[in-house]
Every structure is written in structure tokens, then in C-alpha cells.
Amino acid sequence: MTYASSKTKESRVTQSGEILFEDVSKTFESEEVPAVDSVSLQVAAGDLVVFLGPSGSGKTTLLKMVNRLYEPTSGKIWIGNEDIQRLPINDLRRQIGYVIQQVGLFPHMTVKKNISVVPRLLDWEKDQIQSRVAMLLDLTGLPEAYLERYPNQLSGGEQQRVGLARALAADPDILLMDEPFAALDAINRERLQKELLKLHCKLNKTILFVTHDVEEALLLADKIAVLRDGKLVQYDTPIDLVTRPVNSFIEELVGTNNILRRLSLVSIKSVVKAQARESSEKIADSQVSETVTTIHLEEDLRSALSLLLSSGSDYLRVVDSSGIQQGQIGMEDLRKMLSSNQLIEKKKCDELSD
């Protein structure tokens, strides 16, 4: 599933925001073994790709080579039609948003000034900067009153939102995120994961996201690049990674035999669509009692199983975001999907499109 490094960059049609790694390696002077070893992969414009792997696997090193915090020992990295080694380093970095675990906000600057750092460096007009800051504050769910606050007056989750807003300030095509939620408590982490998904669906940025958390990777990613000892082991969609692991390392890492994990990757919408194709007609509202427990189209089969067990019902009434019934789902549907091995991956932006 990786991009064949034998192809030349010039032979491909590219888009702004597309990233191509061609046989990229990085060896640090103090180490004999490469931190990144001949990695080749292609990231489509607008995809959220997660670099997943244990500590020391090379995922952060690979990420940092995109904005040249580290220079590759060998190989090339392309953004669109540009070899990044040929770009002035400051020009390159101004085109790329960067969010890190420690947030990195300037403590002596207000939220407003932190967010507007790059636009001010680019000599944007004052009105343009104010408009952009206000839009990003709203986009990241922070109140306008926070504009004049300082980082130490914010919670960890709020600081991370400001860091995300700052990374998006100059409207970059690419966003690099190095374990941005790792230091947060579970509640804030889950909240920001959901916010990131919404932002990605709205803005369609190319995002490279580093994590060692498998659940986080499966939740966020369009595709996952699994790294081990600096090498790319598998590059696939979450559902293919779980259902078609290339070796025992991947099986153990992502939990191939974990039924609940498999169910969490399949949307109810995909099951309802499959039912409609099979029956060629939609279930009428009158056929399903209004008193039956309801579940929304954008939920996954893991949530459906939980509701079926807790409610004691034989089936659930499936509704869209307007509360209009779209079908029903029961235990037999779950068994059928698992036994047929025809799991259909859920689409991250389903909820926004309903």
C-alpha cells in the first residue's frame, strides 16, 4: 500500500497539500541504527494520516522532516510539485501548521497575539488579522473573552485549542500534529479528538498526526502508517489494518481479534444502506414502534451492541439527524456483518453531512 519509490515525482499529477516520501532515511550522528529507514509513502491531499508505533519507532522523526526540523540523511520529500529541500526554510514553515504536545504558546503574549503570530510575520493587514483570529476562535470553540487572556490563565485543553488555532492562522494546506493530546486528561482528550475531526471535515487540510495510542489512531485516521524500528510496516485504512494485518506485530498492535474494535470501525449508516440494497425498499415508520430505543445513523456498531444489550431490545430504530427513521438494526445484523467479513468502514464526516 506504500507509494513505489521507483516512480519519479515528475511523472505524477499532484495537488497542493499532497506529500510524498521517497526512500527517506535519517541517521543521527550519535546513533548507528537509522531512526527512519528508507520510508516511502504517499499522503493524498486532504487526508488525515496517522503515524503510529511504539516509542523509538521513528514516527516523530519522520514528521519533523516535513518542516525540516530534521534534515533527511537520504531520500526526498515532496509537497505538491516542490522538493522541500529546494525551498527557503522559512517559506516552507510558514506554509505548514505545527502543533506539539507541549503546546508552545508564548507566555508573554495574549491569546490574540499568539494566534496572529504568523499572519503578522507575513504582513497581513490589521483588519484581515482580526477577522482571521475571530473566525479561528469560533472554529475552535473558545469564547471571544479569551482574546486578552494569557496562556497561564487557560486550562490545558484550552491552551491546546489556542495552539491549534495558531497553527491554522495562515491557512496552511498542511498541519503537523505531534502527540498534541497526549498530556491531556481523558475527558479533554476525547473532546478535542472530536473537535479535530469536525475541523478536518470542514477545512479539508492535509494532516499528519503522531500518536502511540491505537484507539486515537483508529478514531482519527483516513490512513495509518505503522512504523517499527524506523521502518514502515504497513500503510492502510483503519479497517484494512484491523482486518488484513500484514504480520503478527500489526495483529498484536491493533487488536485484530478484538470484536469490539472491529465493530467500532463500522457505521450504522453502512449497514442501513446494505439493507436497502438487499430489500430495494426502505422500512416504513409504521413498521417499527416509536417506543423502540433509537440510535443515530452516524453511530458505530459498537454503540449499537451496547444499546441492544442495555435496553434488552431485539432491535434498534435508526434515525437521522432530523429524527426521521431510516431503518432498524438488531443482533442478527451484527452477526451477519462479522461472519461475512464484509465490514464497511465508517466515514468520519457522516455526522456533518446528515
N, C-alpha and C positions, 0 to 999 in steps of 0.2 A: 504493500500500500504506500510505500515511500516513493518520492519522485526519483526517477532514474537519473543518476548524475552523469550518465554518458550523453544525455541530450544537452545541447548548448542553449544558453539563455536566449540567444538571438533568434532561435527557431520557434519561440513560443509567443503567443499573443498574451499580453499581460494587462493587468488592471492596476490602478493606483490602490495601494493597500495590500497587494499580493506580496508575499515574502517567500523567497526560495533560498534554501540552504543547500549548497553544493559541496559535498565532501568536506565539511567544516570540522576542523580539529583545533584543539587548544591544549598546549602543554605548558605548564608553569615551570619556571626555572628551578624551583625547589623540589619539583616532583619528577620522577622518572616515567610514571604512567600518565597518559593523556587524561585531562579532566573531561574533554569531549573528543571522541574518536570517530572521525570520518562519518559525520551525520549528514544525511541528505533527506530533505523533506520539503514539501510544497504546502504553503498555507494560502488558501483561497481568500481573496478579498472579502471582507465582511464576516469571516469565520471567527469563532472563539475557540482557540486551540489551547488545550491544557498540556503543560509539560509535567508529567507525573513520574515519581520514582522515589526510592529511599534516599536518605541523606548521603551526599557524595556521589550521586548518580550523574551529575553534570547539568542538571536542568537549569539552575540559576546561571551558571557559566554560559550556557547556550543563549539564554535570554539576554544577558548583558553584552553579548557580542553584536546584538541587533542595533543597539545605540552606541556601540564602540566604547563602552566602559572597559571591556576587554577586547583586544585585537586578536583575531584568529591566527594561529600558527600557520595554518594552511587552509585552502578552500576559499569559497566565495559566498557572500550573502548578497542577494539582490532584493531591492524593494521596487516593485514595478519594473521599469526598464533600467534602473540605476544600480550599478555596482557601488555599494555603500562605501567602499574604500576610496572611491574617487570623489566623494562628496566632502566639502568642508565640514569638519566635525560639528561645529556649532549649528550650521544649517541643517544637518541631519537630525540633531537632537531637538531642534525646535519643531520638527515635523512629527515627533514621537512623544506621546504622553507616557509618563513613568510614575507608577505607584508602588511604594515599598511597604514592608511590614511596619517599619518604624515611623511611617507617615512622612517625616522630614519637613514639617511645616517650619517656617521661620518664626521663632518665638517672639521676636520683637515687632512682628507685623500683625496687623489685624487680619481677620478672615478675608475682608475685601482685598487687601493688598496681597495676601498670599495667593488668592485665586488669580489675580491680574498680573502676576509677575511676568509671564511670558508675553502676553499682549503688550505690556509696557515696554519690554525689550524690543518688540517688533514695531514700536512707534505707532500703535493704533491710536485713533482719535479718542478723546476722553469719553464722548457720548457712546461710541462703539464699545469701549471697555465696560462702561457702566451697564449697558444693555446686556452684554455677554455675561457679566457677573451675576446680574439679577436672574437671567434665564437659567444659569447653571445652579444657582442656589435653589431655585424652584425645582429643577430637574432632580437634584439630589435630596430633596425633601427637607431642606433646612429653612427656618423662618428668616425673614428679612432683618429681624432684630439682631441676628448673629453677625451681621456685616462688620460691626465695630468691636466685636469681641476678639480676644486674643486666644491662641491655642490652649493655654493653660486654664482657660475658662470653659473648655469644652470637654465632654466625655471622650473616651477612646473611639467609640463608634462615630461620634460627630466629627472628630478630627479626621477620621478616615474618609468621611464624606467630603470634607473640605479638600483633602488630598486628591480625591477622585475628580472633584470639580476643577482643581488647579491643573490636573493632567489633561483635562478636556478643554481648557480655556482657549487655546489657539486653534481649536477644531482640527486636531490631527487625524490622519487616516488610521494611524496605528497606536495602540495602547499596550504598554508592557506592565504587567502586574506581578510582582514578586512576593508571593505569600502574603497578600495585603490584609487578610482577615485572621491570620494565624494567632495574633496576640489578643484577639477579642474574646469576650465571653460567648457562650453558646447562643444566647438569645440575640445579641447584636450581630453575631456572625451569620446566623440564619437570615436575619432581616436584611443585611447588606448583600448577601448572596442573591436574594430575590430582587433587590433593587438593581443589582448589576445585570441580571437577566432582563429586566424591564428596559434598562438603559440600552443594552445591546440590541434589543428588538427595535427600539425607537431610532437609534443612531446608526446602526449597522457598521460599527467600527470593526476593524481587524484587531483582535485582542489575543495576546499571548499571556497565559496565566500560569504561574508556577505554584504547585502545591504538592504535598506528600499525602494529602487526605483523599482517599479513594472516593468517598461519598461526595465530597465537594467537586471532584473532577467529573463524576458521572452526572451530577446535577447541572453543571455549567456548560460542559463542552459540546461543541459540534463534532470535534475530533480530539482524540487524546494521543499524545506521543509519549510512550513509556520508555524511560531511559534506565539503564543499569550499567554501572562501571563505565560511564561515558559513551556507551553505545546505544543506538536506537534499537529497541527490541521489537516494538510493534507500534504502528501508526494507524488508528482506525476510529470508527464511530464508537460511542459508548456501548451500544448494543452488540456490535460485532466483537468488541473487545471481551465482553462478558460471555457471549455465546460461541465465539470462534477464536479462543486464545491460541497463540502460536506455540506455546510451550508451558511447562509446569510452573515457571516463575510467574507468568501472566495469570494462570489459573488461581494461584495462591494469592496474588496481589489483589485481583478484582473480585474474587469470590465467585468463580464460575458456577459452583454448585449451590450458591445461595439463592433459593427460590424467591425470597422477598426482594432481593436486589434485582432479579430479573423482572419481577412484576413492577418494580418502581420505574423501570425504563419504558413501560408501555402505557400509552394514554388510553383512556376510556373512549375518546373520540375515534381512535383507530378501530376499536372493537365494534362500535356502533356502525361505522362505515362498512366494515366487513359484513356485519349482519344485514345491512341494507342491500349490499350487492348480492348476497345469497338469497334473500327473500324478494328482492326487487320492489319492496314496498315498505313504507315507514309505519311503525306501530302507532295506532291512533291513541289519543289521550284516553278515550273511553275504555281501552283495553287494560289500562294499568290504574290501579286505585290511587287516588290523590293522597291517601294516608300512608302509602309505602314510603320508606326512607328515600330521600333524594340524594343524588351526587352529581357534581358538575362535569361537563364534558372534558374540561382541561385537567381533571384529576387523573391519577395513575391507578393501575390495577392493584397496587399495594394498598392504596387508600380504600379501594373498593372492597378488598378482602377484609380489611379492618372493620369497615362499616357492616358488612354482611355478618361477621362474627359477633359484633357488639349488639346489633339490632335483632339478631335471630331470624331475619327475613330470608326468604328463598331468593329474592332478587331485589335490586335497587332501581328506582326510577331515575333515568338520566335526563338532566335538563341543561339547557344552555344558559348563557349569562343573563338572559331575559326571563328565565324561569319557564321557558317553553319546552315541553317534553320532546326528547329526541329518540327515546328508545328505553330499553331496560337491560340490566346486566345481572347475571347470577353466578353461582358457584360453577355451574356447568360450563359457562363461558370461560372462566378462568382455567379450568381443567383442559378445555379444548385448546386454548391458546398455548398452554405449556406443553401439552402432549404432542401437538402438531409441530412444535418448534418453529412456528411462524410468527414470532414476536415482531410487532411493528413498532419501531421506535417512536416515542412521543416527540412532538415538535415543541421547542421551548417557547415559541411565540404564539401558541394556540390561544392562550388566555386573552392576549391582546387583540387577536383577530376576531374573536367571537362577538 
